[in-house]
Amino acid sequence: MTRQHLSVTGFREYLAAGVPMAHPMGKKPPLTLTIDPERPSITLQGPLADREAVPRSRLEHLSVRPSPLDPGLLQVVITDPSLFVDAYPILCAIADRAQLDSKGFGVAVTETLRLLTRLMGRNRSISRERELGLCGELLTLIGACKRLGPQAAVSGWRGPHGEEHDFAIENFDVEVKTTASESRTHWIGSLTQLQATPSVPLWLVSHQVTEAGPGQGWRLSELVAAARSAAASTTASVEIAAKLAAAGWAEPFDELCVTRWRRRSPSRAFLVAEDFPRLTAQQLAGTGFDYSHVTDVRYRIDLTHQEAGAPVPEPLADIIATEVNP
């Protein structure tokens, strides 16, 4: 079978002409490339097998949908004119998979988009440390939604905006830490992270997780979905979407974060008081040491045998005890 694609030069000429075009791209299966300068859009269309699901696209400027005129036909549509020339080879790659590799059009679309998502994921990856951190914040957020209500919980989630502490809950602040270690050890990323705001008590919530087997626990994407669901049908739904993006969540991570997690032990909370193990700017200033040229401080604390320091406030105790079943 020979390729029946327009060359990139020929494709550019059709775009420049500004007229509608429908170009056949082979017969097994029959595919058609259309250019619609009115909308504007370029579309690759082919047959969808019986009972075959419509492939999902997580690419911002590429959509996959049944034809509005014939649900038995599948369309891959690009709607950003600035991307037409760059997107054309992607449509050709789908056509080659369908025709030269005899994949079928729906399968060819799915495999090509999955490859593109993985390739982009190498540049938009999420570290294991950040994955664990976001898991812990979402566990806390979901618990807060159930205890405080979605609006108060989402408004109190401050971590995505880079504030010193992750949550403001009623009359206290909360810093959330998550570890996959066998001991309850956590990395602290600055001299201010465990410095309480004047007159506002600071609590550290410690989540200790471990990898789970198939069908157990949750993936990060499932926690994201659970958090969104907890805020659905409320005014907090828009705010939580913005905060998830600010926290670093992106849709390609749905496929990249495949590890399933579960709690290794019950989550705990500790009052960050004077005797709590930590380093702060105030402590260093009290020594007389000039640390002005030390630009970054990162240290690790072990809370395995640490006492809570005070009775845990009832709202916080309920929040960290919340079971999440996405």
VOBA-1610 file (N, C-alpha, C; in pm, whole numbers, padded with zeros to 5 digits, always signed):
BEGIN
Met+00085-00120+00000Met+00000+00000+00000Met+00088+00124+00000Thr+00058+00221-00083Thr+00137+00344-00089Thr+00067+00455-00012Arg+00147+00547+00036Arg+00093+00661+00109Arg+00021+00754+00012Gln-00092+00807+00053Gln-00166+00901-00030Gln-00180+01034+00043His-00072+01076+00108His-00072+01201+00182His-00030+01316+00090Leu-00082+01431+00119Leu-00025+01553+00063Leu+00112+01574+00124Ser+00204+01628+00046Ser+00330+01672+00105Ser+00302+01791+00195Val+00396+01819+00286Val+00378+01935+00373Val+00368+02062+00288Thr+00446+02068+00178Thr+00440+02185+00090Thr+00301+02196+00027Gly+00248+02082-00021Gly+00114+02084-00079Gly+00008+02123+00023Phe+00024+02074+00146Phe-00070+02108+00253Phe-00066+02258+00280Arg+00055+02315+00284Arg+00069+02460+00305Arg-00004+02538+00193Glu+00008+02488+00069Glu-00055+02558-00043Glu-00207+02557-00031Tyr-00262+02444+00012Tyr-00407+02439+00033Tyr-00450+02535+00143Leu-00372+02540+00253Leu-00405+02634+00361Leu-00403+02778+00311Ala-00299+02810+00234Ala-00284+02947+00184Ala-00397+02986+00089Ala-00453+02887+00017Ala-00560+02917-00078Ala-00688+02963-00008Gly-00708+02919+00116Gly-00824+02963+00193Gly-00956+02911+00144Val-00956+02794+00082Val-01081+02736+00031Val-01103+02600+00097Pro-01228+02558+00111Pro-01254+02425+00171Pro-01194+02315+00084Met-01150+02208+00151Met-01088+02098+00079Met-01116+01968+00150Ala-01144+01862+00073Ala-01158+01727+00126Ala-01068+01637+00044His-00966+01581+00107His-00864+01502+00035His-00867+01358+00084Pro-00899+01263-00005Pro-00896+01122+00036Pro-00753+01079+00070Met-00739+00999+00177Met-00607+00951+00220Met-00604+00799+00224Gly-00658+00734+00120Gly-00655+00589+00114Gly-00792+00529+00140Lys-00804+00398+00107Lys-00935+00332+00113Lys-00945+00220+00215Lys-00836+00177+00276Lys-00838+00065+00370Lys-00769+00102+00501Pro-00842+00156+00599Pro-00980+00203+00589Pro-00987+00337+00517Pro-01105+00375+00469Pro-01118+00502+00397Pro-01104+00621+00492Leu-01006+00706+00465Leu-00981+00824+00549Leu-00989+00948+00462Thr-01032+01057+00525Thr-01043+01183+00454Thr-00987+01296+00539Leu-00903+01378+00476Leu-00851+01499+00541Leu-00929+01618+00489Thr-00988+01697+00577Thr-01062+01816+00535Thr-01001+01941+00595Ile-01007+02047+00517Ile-00967+02180+00565Ile-01091+02269+00558Asp-01126+02329+00667Asp-01243+02419+00673Asp-01193+02557+00714Pro-01175+02647+00619Pro-01123+02781+00653Pro-01226+02870+00721Glu-01354+02830+00722Glu-01458+02912+00783Glu-01451+02905+00934Arg-01424+02785+00989Arg-01436+02767+01135Arg-01327+02832+01218Pro-01198+02812+01191Pro-01125+02724+01101Pro-01087+02593+01173Ser-01061+02487+01091Ser-01022+02360+01149Ser-00965+02269+01040Ile-00885+02172+01083Ile-00847+02062+00995Ile-00890+01934+01064Thr-00939+01837+00984Thr-00998+01716+01041Thr-00954+01593+00963Leu-00916+01489+01036Leu-00895+01358+00977Leu-01012+01271+01019Gln-01082+01213+00921Gln-01202+01136+00949Gln-01189+00995+00897Gly-01237+00897+00977Gly-01235+00758+00936Gly-01340+00680+01011Pro-01358+00552+00976Pro-01464+00470+01037Pro-01429+00424+01177Leu-01530+00423+01264Leu-01516+00371+01400Leu-01581+00232+01404Ala-01505+00135+01453Ala-01558-00002+01455Ala-01680-00013+01546Asp-01764-00114+01519Asp-01883-00135+01601Asp-01845-00152+01748Arg-01917-00083+01834Arg-01900-00089+01979Arg-01763-00041+02027Glu-01688+00023+01939Glu-01557+00076+01979Glu-01576+00212+02046Ala-01514+00230+02162Ala-01527+00356+02235Ala-01452+00467+02164Val-01501+00589+02178Val-01432+00705+02121Val-01305+00729+02202Pro-01188+00733+02140Pro-01063+00757+02214Pro-01067+00890+02288Arg-00998+00895+02402Arg-00988+01018+02480Arg-00863+01096+02440Ser-00877+01227+02430Ser-00762+01312+02402Ser-00737+01403+02521Arg-00611+01407+02567Arg-00573+01498+02674Arg-00486+01612+02621Leu-00483+01626+02490Leu-00405+01733+02428Leu-00493+01855+02414Glu-00437+01969+02447Glu-00518+02090+02461Glu-00585+02132+02331His-00516+02120+02218His-00569+02174+02092His-00611+02065+01993Leu-00628+01943+02043Leu-00670+01833+01957Leu-00788+01763+02024Ser-00898+01747+01951Ser-01014+01680+02005Ser-01049+01559+01918Val-01110+01460+01981Val-01155+01339+01911Val-01304+01323+01940Arg-01384+01305+01833Arg-01528+01302+01851Arg-01594+01224+01738Pro-01715+01172+01762Pro-01791+01114+01651Pro-01833+01224+01553Ser-01847+01189+01428Ser-01895+01286+01330Ser-02037+01329+01366Pro-02065+01460+01364Pro-02203+01504+01394Pro-02303+01457+01289Leu-02255+01417+01169Leu-02345+01372+01063Leu-02360+01221+01061Asp-02259+01148+01112Asp-02262+01002+01109Asp-02184+00949+01229Pro-02251+00901+01334Pro-02181+00853+01454Pro-02091+00733+01428Gly-02101+00673+01309Gly-02012+00563+01275Gly-01877+00610+01225Leu-01860+00740+01211Leu-01733+00798+01167Leu-01669+00874+01283Leu-01539+00863+01293Leu-01462+00928+01400Leu-01381+01043+01340Gln-01375+01154+01413Gln-01301+01271+01365Gln-01192+01309+01465Val-01074+01339+01411Val-00966+01399+01488Val-00953+01542+01439Val-00976+01639+01529Val-00994+01778+01487Val-00890+01868+01554Ile-00826+01953+01472Ile-00735+02057+01522Ile-00801+02190+01494Thr-00811+02278+01595Thr-00886+02403+01578Thr-00801+02528+01593Asp-00671+02514+01620Asp-00584+02630+01634Asp-00505+02648+01505Pro-00536+02752+01424Pro-00468+02768+01294Pro-00316+02776+01304Ser-00265+02828+01415Ser-00120+02840+01428Ser-00052+02704+01440Leu-00131+02599+01464Leu-00076+02465+01481Leu-00103+02373+01362Phe-00173+02423+01260Phe-00214+02335+01151Phe-00095+02265+01085Val+00009+02341+01051Val+00123+02282+00981Val+00195+02181+01069Asp+00213+02214+01198Asp+00281+02122+01289Asp+00196+01999+01320Ala+00063+02016+01319Ala-00025+01905+01352Ala-00046+01810+01234Tyr-00022+01859+01112Tyr-00046+01774+00994Tyr+00032+01643+00997Pro+00163+01643+01032Pro+00235+01514+01040Pro+00177+01418+01143Ile+00113+01473+01248Ile+00048+01385+01347Ile-00070+01313+01283Leu-00148+01385+01202Leu-00260+01322+01133Leu-00210+01219+01033Cys-00098+01249+00968Cys-00040+01151+00875Cys+00006+01026+00950Ala+00062+01045+01069Ala+00108+00930+01148Ala-00010+00842+01187Ile-00124+00904+01221Ile-00244+00826+01252Ile-00288+00747+01129Ala-00288+00814+01013Ala-00329+00746+00889Ala-00237+00628+00859Asp-00107+00646+00876Asp-00013+00537+00850Asp-00038+00419+00944Arg-00063+00447+01071Arg-00091+00338+01165Arg-00216+00262+01124Ala-00316+00336+01081Ala-00443+00272+01045Ala-00430+00190+00917Gln-00357+00242+00818Gln-00356+00180+00686Gln-00234+00091+00662Leu-00116+00143+00685Leu+00005+00064+00658Leu+00024-00045+00761Asp-00013-00017+00888Asp+00003-00117+00994Asp-00126-00195+01020Ser-00231-00164+00942Ser-00361-00234+00954Ser-00414-00235+01096Lys-00405-00119+01163Lys-00449-00110+01302Lys-00599-00084+01316Gly-00660-00027+01214Gly-00795+00024+01233Gly-00787+00168+01281Phe-00882+00250+01241Phe-00869+00393+01267Phe-00875+00427+01416Gly-00972+00372+01489Gly-00984+00403+01632Gly-00860+00364+01710Val-00807+00244+01682Val-00686+00198+01750Val-00568+00287+01714Ala-00558+00326+01587Ala-00448+00412+01544Ala-00451+00547+01616Val-00571+00601+01631Val-00584+00729+01704Val-00539+00712+01849Thr-00589+00608+01914Thr-00554+00585+02055Thr-00404+00568+02074Glu-00340+00485+01992Glu-00197+00459+02009Glu-00113+00583+01981Thr-00150+00660+01879Thr-00073+00780+01846Thr-00084+00884+01956Leu-00204+00905+02007Leu-00223+01004+02112Leu-00155+00962+02241Arg-00156+00832+02271Arg-00089+00783+02391Arg+00061+00809+02381Leu+00119+00785+02264Leu+00262+00810+02245Leu+00293+00958+02261Leu+00210+01044+02204Leu+00233+01188+02216Leu+00226+01232+02362Thr+00129+01179+02435Thr+00115+01214+02576Thr+00238+01174+02655Arg+00290+01054+02627Arg+00410+01009+02697Arg+00531+01094+02662Leu+00544+01129+02534Leu+00657+01212+02494Leu+00651+01349+02562Met+00532+01408+02570Met+00519+01536+02638Met+00542+01521+02786Gly+00505+01404+02840Gly+00522+01381+02983Gly+00667+01384+03025Arg+00760+01354+02932Arg+00900+01359+02968Arg+00945+01501+02997Asn+00875+01597+02938Asn+00907+01737+02965Asn+00815+01796+03070Arg+00703+01728+03095Arg+00609+01776+03197Arg+00590+01663+03298Ser+00699+01624+03357Ser+00693+01511+03449Ser+00668+01562+03591Ile+00631+01471+03676Ile+00611+01504+03816Ile+00700+01411+03897Ser+00777+01468+03987Ser+00869+01388+04066Ser+00792+01304+04167Arg+00856+01197+04212Arg+00795+01112+04315Arg+00769+01193+04441Glu+00861+01281+04477Glu+00843+01363+04597Glu+00722+01453+04584Arg+00705+01516+04466Arg+00590+01604+04447Arg+00460+01523+04441Glu+00466+01404+04380Glu+00347+01318+04376Glu+00301+01284+04517Leu+00396+01247+04604Leu+00361+01215+04743Leu+00307+01338+04814Gly+00372+01453+04792Gly+00326+01574+04858Gly+00184+01612+04820Leu+00153+01599+04691Leu+00018+01634+04646Leu-00083+01531+04696Cys-00043+01403+04704Cys-00131+01302+04763Cys-00171+01342+04906Gly-00072+01383+04985Gly-00100+01421+05123Gly-00190+01542+05134Glu-00167+01642+05051Glu-00251+01761+05054Glu-00394+01727+05014Leu-00410+01638+04915Leu-00545+01602+04872Leu-00616+01515+04975Leu-00543+01425+05043Leu-00604+01350+05152Leu-00659+01445+05257Thr-00580+01548+05289Thr-00623+01646+05389Thr-00741+01728+05337Leu-00734+01769+05211Leu-00841+01850+05152Leu-00973+01773+05148Ile-00969+01647+05108Ile-01092+01567+05102Ile-01153+01552+05240Gly-01068+01527+05340Gly-01117+01519+05477Gly-01176+01651+05524Ala-01111+01761+05485Ala-01161+01893+05525Ala-01295+01923+05458Cys-01312+01879+05333Cys-01440+01901+05265Cys-01553+01832+05340Lys-01527+01712+05391Lys-01631+01638+05463Lys-01658+01697+05600Arg-01554+01749+05664Arg-01572+01803+05800Arg-01620+01947+05798Leu-01562+02031+05711Leu-01588+02174+05713Leu-01683+02221+05604Gly-01703+02136+05503Gly-01778+02178+05385Gly-01682+02222+05276Pro-01720+02204+05148Pro-01627+02231+05038Pro-01576+02374+05032Gln-01663+02472+05054Gln-01619+02611+05039Gln-01512+02648+05140Ala-01533+02614+05266Ala-01434+02647+05369Ala-01305+02569+05347Ala-01318+02442+05307Ala-01199+02359+05288Ala-01115+02408+05172Val-01178+02434+05058Val-01102+02476+04939Val-01043+02615+04960Ser-01120+02704+05022Ser-01067+02838+05050Ser-00948+02831+05145Gly-00951+02734+05236Gly-00842+02721+05332Gly-00720+02650+05280Trp-00729+02593+05160Trp-00614+02526+05099Trp-00523+02631+05037Arg-00413+02660+05103Arg-00326+02770+05063Arg-00196+02725+04998Gly-00165+02596+05008Gly-00039+02546+04956Gly-00014+02577+04810Pro-00115+02565+04720Pro-00089+02591+04579Pro-00043+02732+04548His-00072+02826+04636His-00032+02965+04611His+00100+03001+04678Gly+00173+02899+04726Gly+00307+02922+04777Gly+00312+02990+04912Glu+00203+02987+04986Glu+00206+03048+05119Glu+00282+02957+05215Glu+00320+03011+05329Glu+00409+02938+05420Glu+00351+02806+05465His+00219+02801+05488His+00158+02678+05539His+00046+02634+05445Asp+00022+02503+05443Asp-00064+02444+05341Asp-00213+02472+05362Phe-00257+02478+05487Phe-00399+02497+05515Phe-00418+02595+05630Ala-00528+02670+05621Ala-00580+02746+05734Ala-00715+02684+05769Ile-00722+02625+05889Ile-00844+02554+05931Ile-00891+02616+06062Glu-01009+02681+06053Glu-01065+02750+06170Glu-00961+02845+06230Asn-00915+02817+06352Asn-00823+02914+06416Asn-00680+02862+06424Phe-00642+02771+06336Phe-00504+02723+06335Phe-00458+02696+06192Asp-00326+02688+06174Asp-00266+02657+06045Asp-00217+02513+06044Val-00204+02457+05924Val-00162+02318+05909Val-00056+02309+05800Glu+00054+02243+05831Glu+00155+02207+05733Glu+00143+02057+05711Val+00133+02014+05585Val+00110+01873+05553Val+00239+01812+05498Lys+00276+01697+05553Lys+00394+01624+05506Lys+00355+01478+05480Thr+00414+01421+05375Thr+00383+01284+05338Thr+00512+01209+05310Thr+00522+01087+05361Thr+00641+01007+05342Thr+00603+00865+05301Ala+00690+00803+05220Ala+00674+00662+05186Ala+00777+00578+05260Ser+00848+00638+05356Ser+00948+00566+05433Ser+00883+00479+05540Glu+00957+00378+05587Glu+00906+00293+05694Glu+00900+00370+05825Ser+00989+00466+05843Ser+00983+00554+05961Ser+00912+00682+05922Arg+00861+00754+06021Arg+00784+00877+05995Arg+00881+00994+05979Thr+00955+00994+05869Thr+01054+01098+05844Thr+01005+01190+05733His+01033+01318+05746His+00985+01418+05650His+01094+01520+05620Trp+01099+01563+05494Trp+01188+01671+05454Trp+01120+01805+05477Ile+01194+01899+05534Ile+01146+02036+05555Ile+01226+02126+05461Gly+01156+02209+05382Gly+01221+02277+05272Gly+01268+02418+05295Ser+01251+02473+05415Ser+01296+02611+05439Ser+01300+02637+05589Leu+01355+02752+05625Leu+01361+02792+05766Leu+01228+02849+05814Thr+01136+02875+05722Thr+01008+02936+05762Thr+00893+02836+05759Gln+00915+02718+05702Gln+00805+02622+05685Gln+00744+02580+05818Leu+00826+02568+05921Leu+00775+02530+06053Leu+00781+02645+06151Gln+00769+02766+06099Gln+00760+02886+06183Gln+00615+02930+06188Ala+00555+02924+06306Ala+00413+02960+06320Ala+00392+03109+06299Thr+00277+03145+06243Thr+00236+03284+06235Thr+00202+03331+06376Pro+00242+03452+06414Pro+00213+03499+06550Pro+00066+03483+06587Ser+00042+03428+06703Ser-00090+03408+06765Ser-00174+03302+06694Val-00118+03231+06596Val-00193+03126+06527Val-00119+02994+06546Pro-00178+02898+06619Pro-00111+02769+06639Pro-00083+02699+06505Leu+00030+02631+06498Leu+00067+02557+06378Leu+00073+02407+06409Trp+00004+02328+06329Trp+00006+02183+06343Trp+00069+02122+06219Leu+00150+02020+06239Leu+00205+01944+06127Leu+00128+01813+06116Val+00070+01788+05998Val+00001+01662+05970Val+00097+01571+05896Ser+00112+01451+05947Ser+00203+01353+05889Ser+00124+01236+05831His+00133+01222+05697His+00075+01107+05630His+00189+01010+05597Gln+00171+00885+05632Gln+00270+00782+05604Gln+00205+00679+05512Val+00255+00669+05388Val+00192+00583+05288Val+00291+00478+05238Thr+00237+00380+05168Thr+00320+00277+05106Thr+00251+00234+04978Glu+00326+00168+04890Glu+00268+00124+04764Glu+00164+00014+04790Ala+00056+00020+04715Ala-00055-00074+04732Ala-00060-00172+04615Gly-00126-00283+04638Gly-00143-00382+04532Gly-00256-00345+04439Pro-00274-00423+04332Pro-00384-00396+04236Pro-00519-00393+04305Gly-00598-00292+04271Gly-00732-00281+04328Gly-00737-00224+04468Gln-00620-00192+04525Gln-00615-00134+04659Gln-00576+00013+04652Gly-00609+00085+04758Gly-00563+00223+04770Gly-00611+00312+04658Trp-00526+00404+04615Trp-00564+00504+04515Trp-00440+00555+04442Arg-00463+00595+04317Arg-00363+00667+04240Arg-00384+00816+04263Leu-00282+00896+04231Leu-00293+01041+04248Leu-00411+01094+04169Ser-00430+01046+04046Ser-00541+01096+03964Ser-00676+01066+04028Glu-00687+00955+04102Glu-00812+00922+04169Glu-00838+01015+04287Leu-00731+01058+04354Leu-00748+01158+04460Leu-00791+01292+04402Val-00734+01328+04287Val-00775+01451+04219Val-00924+01444+04187Ala-00968+01331+04131Ala-01110+01315+04097Ala-01198+01319+04221Ala-01152+01258+04330Ala-01229+01258+04454Ala-01241+01399+04511Ala-01133+01477+04503Ala-01137+01615+04552Ala-01233+01699+04469Arg-01227+01680+04338Arg-01320+01753+04251Arg-01464+01714+04280Ser-01485+01585+04301Ser-01621+01538+04330Ser-01673+01595+04462Ala-01583+01608+04561Ala-01625+01662+04690Ala-01671+01806+04679Ala-01617+01878+04579Ala-01652+02020+04562Ala-01753+02041+04450Ala-01796+01932+04385Ala-01888+01946+04272Ala-02020+02007+04317Ser-02083+02076+04225Ser-02216+02139+04249Ser-02210+02246+04356Thr-02091+02301+04380Thr-02078+02414+04473Thr-01994+02521+04406Thr-01992+02638+04467Thr-01911+02747+04412Thr-01762+02718+04425Ala-01727+02617+04504Ala-01586+02583+04521Ala-01530+02505+04403Ser-01617+02457+04312Ser-01569+02372+04202Ser-01475+02447+04110Val-01500+02575+04085Val-01411+02655+04000Val-01279+02681+04071Glu-01288+02713+04200Glu-01167+02743+04277Glu-01077+02622+04289Ile-01134+02504+04307Ile-01050+02385+04323Ile-00980+02352+04192Ala-01044+02375+04079Ala-00979+02351+03950Ala-00857+02441+03934Ala-00872+02568+03972Ala-00759+02660+03962Ala-00648+02623+04057Lys-00682+02578+04177Lys-00580+02543+04275Lys-00507+02414+04238Leu-00578+02320+04178Leu-00512+02198+04132Leu-00408+02232+04026Ala-00443+02321+03935Ala-00346+02363+03833Ala-00228+02434+03895Ala-00256+02523+03992Ala-00148+02595+04059Ala-00059+02501+04140Ala-00116+02391+04188Ala-00038+02293+04264Ala+00049+02206+04176Gly+00032+02220+04043Gly+00117+02146+03951Gly+00050+02029+03883Trp-00081+02008+03908Trp-00149+01895+03846Trp-00179+01928+03700Ala-00151+01834+03611Ala-00185+01847+03469Ala-00242+01713+03422Glu-00333+01716+03326Glu-00402+01596+03283Glu-00310+01483+03236Pro-00194+01514+03168Pro-00106+01403+03129Pro-00059+01317+03247Phe-00058+01374+03369Phe-00014+01296+03486Phe-00110+01182+03517Asp-00232+01189+03461Asp-00328+01081+03482Asp-00269+00947+03439Glu-00194+00948+03328Glu-00132+00825+03280Glu+00008+00805+03334Leu+00074+00914+03372Leu+00213+00902+03418Leu+00222+00855+03562Cys+00128+00894+03647Cys+00132+00856+03788Cys+00053+00727+03807Val+00119+00615+03787Val+00050+00486+03788Val+00059+00414+03922Thr+00142+00463+04014Thr+00158+00396+04143Thr+00030+00408+04226Arg-00010+00298+04287Arg-00123+00299+04379Arg-00066+00308+04520Trp-00127+00394+04602Trp-00080+00418+04738Trp-00191+00383+04838Arg-00150+00352+04959Arg-00243+00336+05070Arg-00171+00382+05196Arg-00246+00409+05302Arg-00184+00449+05427Arg-00104+00332+05486Arg+00019+00359+05523Arg+00100+00259+05592Arg+00058+00251+05739Ser+00022+00365+05796Ser-00022+00374+05935Ser-00118+00491+05945Pro-00195+00501+06053Pro-00287+00614+06066Pro-00213+00747+06060Ser-00274+00844+05995Ser-00214+00978+05988Ser-00214+01041+06127Arg-00113+01124+06153Arg-00100+01186+06286Arg-00081+01336+06272Ala-00107+01407+06382Ala-00089+01552+06386Ala-00004+01588+06507Phe+00084+01688+06490Phe+00176+01731+06595Phe+00170+01883+06608Leu+00164+01931+06730Leu+00170+02074+06754Leu+00314+02120+06738Val+00335+02219+06653Val+00470+02272+06632Val+00495+02378+06739Ala+00545+02333+06853Ala+00573+02421+06966Ala+00724+02440+06982Glu+00766+02504+07090Glu+00907+02534+07108Glu+00995+02410+07112Asp+00942+02300+07166Asp+01023+02179+07178Asp+01010+02087+07058Phe+00943+02133+06952Phe+00928+02050+06832Phe+01059+02050+06754Pro+01102+01936+06698Pro+01229+01931+06624Pro+01222+02010+06493Arg+01296+02121+06485Arg+01289+02207+06368Arg+01403+02307+06369Leu+01423+02371+06256Leu+01515+02483+06242Leu+01435+02602+06189Thr+01452+02718+06254Thr+01383+02838+06208Thr+01482+02954+06201Ala+01443+03057+06130Ala+01527+03177+06120Ala+01547+03240+06257Gln+01443+03238+06339Gln+01455+03297+06472Gln+01557+03223+06557Gln+01558+03089+06547Gln+01656+03011+06624Gln+01798+03045+06582Leu+01821+03053+06451Leu+01956+03084+06404Leu+01996+03226+06439Ala+01902+03318+06433Ala+01933+03456+06469Ala+01974+03466+06615Gly+01915+03382+06699Gly+01948+03384+06841Gly+02088+03336+06871Thr+02151+03265+06778Thr+02288+03216+06800Thr+02392+03322+06766Gly+02348+03428+06699Gly+02442+03529+06655Gly+02512+03496+06524Phe+02479+03382+06467Phe+02542+03341+06341Phe+02480+03418+06224Asp+02567+03469+06138Asp+02520+03541+06020Asp+02493+03441+05908Tyr+02367+03411+05885Tyr+02330+03313+05782Tyr+02275+03382+05658Ser+02298+03511+05642Ser+02240+03587+05532Ser+02287+03537+05395His+02403+03471+05390His+02453+03421+05263His+02412+03276+05237Val+02339+03216+05331Val+02285+03082+05312Val+02148+03097+05248Thr+02140+03064+05119Thr+02018+03094+05044Thr+01912+02984+05051Asp+01955+02860+05078Asp+01859+02750+05085Asp+01893+02657+05201Val+01790+02617+05273Val+01808+02523+05383Val+01705+02411+05368Arg+01751+02287+05373Arg+01661+02172+05364Arg+01710+02068+05465Tyr+01620+02021+05548Tyr+01661+01924+05650Tyr+01550+01822+05671Arg+01585+01715+05741Arg+01493+01603+05759Arg+01468+01580+05907Ile+01341+01556+05940Ile+01307+01528+06079Ile+01243+01390+06090Asp+01260+01327+06206Asp+01203+01194+06231Asp+01101+01207+06344Leu+00975+01182+06311Leu+00865+01197+06407Leu+00811+01061+06454Thr+00889+00956+06431Thr+00842+00821+06464Thr+00800+00810+06610His+00878+00867+06699His+00850+00856+06843His+00808+00991+06903Gln+00772+01086+06820Gln+00735+01218+06866Gln+00593+01217+06925Glu+00576+01286+07036Glu+00442+01300+07095Glu+00367+01413+07025Ala+00235+01407+07032Ala+00154+01510+06965Ala+00178+01648+07020Gly+00212+01657+07148Gly+00244+01787+07208Gly+00125+01855+07271Ala+00004+01817+07233Ala-00120+01873+07288Ala-00235+01792+07230Pro-00352+01797+07294Pro-00467+01729+07235Pro-00496+01782+07093Val-00511+01693+06999Val-00536+01735+06861Val-00676+01795+06852Pro-00690+01914+06793Pro-00824+01973+06780Pro-00919+01878+06709Glu-01042+01874+06756Glu-01138+01778+06704Glu-01156+01788+06553Pro-01167+01909+06495Pro-01182+01915+06348Pro-01063+01851+06276Leu-00942+01875+06325Leu-00824+01820+06260Leu-00817+01668+06277Ala-00854+01620+06395Ala-00856+01476+06418Ala-00953+01408+06322Asp-01069+01468+06299Asp-01166+01411+06205Asp-01112+01414+06062Ile-01048+01524+06027Ile-00997+01541+05890Ile-00893+01434+05856Ile-00798+01411+05944Ile-00690+01317+05912Ile-00733+01172+05926Ala-00847+01149+05992Ala-00898+01013+06007Ala-00992+00974+05894Thr-01022+01069+05806Thr-01117+01041+05697Thr-01062+00935+05602Glu-01141+00832+05578Glu-01102+00728+05482Glu-01142+00774+05342Val-01051+00760+05247Val-01077+00801+05110Val-01093+00677+05024Asn-01207+00666+04959Asn-01234+00552+04870Asn-01279+00605+04734Pro-01180+00642+04650Pro-01215+00701+04520Pro-01300+00608+04437
//
